[in-house]
Amino acid sequence: MLKQLFSTGSIWVAVATVVLAAPAQAEVTPEALVRQISTEVIDAAKTDKAVQAGDLSRIVALVDTKVMPSVNFEVATRSAVGVKWREATPDQRGKLQTEFKLMLLRLYSGALAQLKDQSVEITKSLPVAGSTQIVVQSEVRGKGEPIKLDYRLDKFGETWKIIDVNVGGIWLVKNYNAQFAAELSKGGIDGLIQTLVDRNKAGGKA
């Protein structure tokens, strides 16, 4: 399912606009944050030749300065791992978060090189019943059909942060949850960590 999801260049582009974000600010609305994210990543991809070339070290630097304040990677990793997260030690949780982040970075590196003339339009925002979460819907527009994206955000203190993204009807973190469950059933937490380490060493191709 995941390979099919990322089989086209346009989907790669869509995923890239999701996570390379400008620093989050207090009192910024979810819609404003998503708009800022999209503008910043597209502008960076258009002007930074190293990013366009897929330079992972440059992308890591960009993510560390722009993404981390706007994406709650701990919550995303916990959701991807599922109930087994409760059994993980602090050291294991740290390793899972580090390797999950690196895996996503490698995923995005292929996307950034393809960002050329896209723009983003915020179309709607919807509260998630029974929670503090909000889903912001948007479209990435360029050549071809628009790509629909849903951003799930939650409020941490006074700041909104992204915790998941829906591309083509599939929530990415939830999709990883299904993949990770299979690894956890075979090798437990340490087995999942080793699988992620191996994939990252292989350039995310496993």
N, C-alpha and C positions, 0 to 999 in steps of 0.2 A: 504493500500500500504506500509506504513512504517513498520507495523508489519511483513509483508511478507519479506521486505528487510532485516530485522534483525533476521530472523528466524533460521539462521544457525550459528554455531560457526565460520566458516571461514569468514563470513561477519563481525561478531563482531571483529575478528582479523584485518580485513582490515580497519575498521573504526578507530581502536586504533592507527594504524600506521599513520593516517592522522594528528592528532592534538597534540600529545605529542612531542613537538619540542625542539630542542636546541635553545638557544638565537639567535635572528637574528643579523646579523652584516652588517654594511654598505658595499656596493659594492659586496655583495655575490649574485651570479646569482640565478635565480629561481631554476634551476636544482640542483645547489649545496645545496641550502637550503632544498629542498625536500629530497635529499640524506642524509643530515645531520639529518633531522627530523627522517627519517626511521631508521637510524643506532642507534641514541640515544634512541628511544623508545624501540626498540627490545632489545638492550643491557640492558636497565633498567629493562625491564620485565623479562629477563632471570636471573638477579642477585638479584633483590629485592623481598624477600619473602612476604613482606607486600603488595606490588603491586600485586603479583600473587594471594594473598588471597583476593584481592578486597577491601583492607583497604581504605575507601574513604578519610580519613584524610591524608593518605600518598599520595594518588593520587592528592588531592587538592594541597598539598605542591609541588609536582612534576610539576603540571600544572602552578602554580604561578611562579615558577622559570624558567620553560622551554617553556611553551606554550605562555603565554601572550605576550612576545616580538615578537613572530612569527605569531600570528593570530590576525587579527583585529576584535575583538568581537563586537565592536560598529557597524562596517559596516555589519557584519554577522547578528546581531540582527535587524538592520534597514531593511535589505533585507528580513528577515523572517517576520517582521511585515508588511512591504509593505507601501502603501500610508498613512495608518493611523498613521504612525510614525510622520508625520508632525503635527498631532493634539495633540500628547503627550507632556505633560509638561516635563521640565528637570527632575523632581522627578520621573515621570512615566517612562521616558526613562532609568533612572538609575535602577529602579526596574526591568524593562523588561530585561535589559542586565544581571543583577545579577541572575535572575531566569532562563534565557535561558542558561547562563553559567553553573549553577548548574545542570540543566537538562542534558546537554551534559556530564558533569562530571560523572553523574550516569550512563549514557549510556556507557561511556568509561570504567568505573570500571569493568563491566562484560567482556569487551573485553581484558583488560590487563592480566587477570588471564589465558587466553588461549594462549598467545604468548609464543611459545616454540622454534621452530627451523626455523622460517621464515627468508627470506632475501628479499631484494627489488632491482629491476632493473628499472632504468629510461629508458624509451623506446623512448620518443619523446617530444618535446615542440612546441607549436603552438601559435602564436600571435592571440589575439581576435580582429577581424576587427573593426575599428572605436573606439578603446579604448587603454589604456595603459596596459591592462591585458594580461596575458600569461597563457595558460593551459599547465601544465606539466603532461605528461602521464607516468604511472609506473605500474609495476606488483609486487604483493606480492607472492613470491614463497615459497612453502613448500611441505607438503604432499597434494596430490590431484591436481586439476586444479589451475593454477595461477589465482589470483584475480586482475582484472584490476581496477586501480584507476586514476582519473583525479583530479589534484589540480588546482584550479583557484587562481591566485595570482595577486595582483596589487601593484603598486609602490607608496609608501608614502614617499615623500622626496627622500632619497637615499636608502631606505630599502624596500625590497619586503616582503609582508605579505600575508598569506593565507586568502581568504574570502569565499571560498566554496570548497566542495569536491564532486566528482561524484563517487558513488559506484554502480556498476552493472547497469549503465545507468541512475541513478537518482541523480540529484544534491540535496544534503541534505538540504541546506538552502532554496532552492526553494520549496522543498517538505514541509518543515515546513511552508512556506508562505501559502500554500493551507490549511493546518490544522488551522493555526492561523486566517485566513480569516473567517472561520466558527465561531470561538469563538468571533471574533471582531463583527461579524454581530449580535450576540446574546447579548453580554454584554459590547461592547466597550473596550476601553483600560483597564479600571479597571477590567472588567470581564476577559480579557485575563491574566492579572497579577494574579488574584485570581486563575484561572485555573492552571497556572504554579506553583504557591505556593502550591496548593493542590496536584498536581502531585509530586512535590519534597518532600513534607511531607510524601506521600505514597510510597516514594522510586522510583518514576518514573514509576509506574505501571499503572497509569490511562490511 
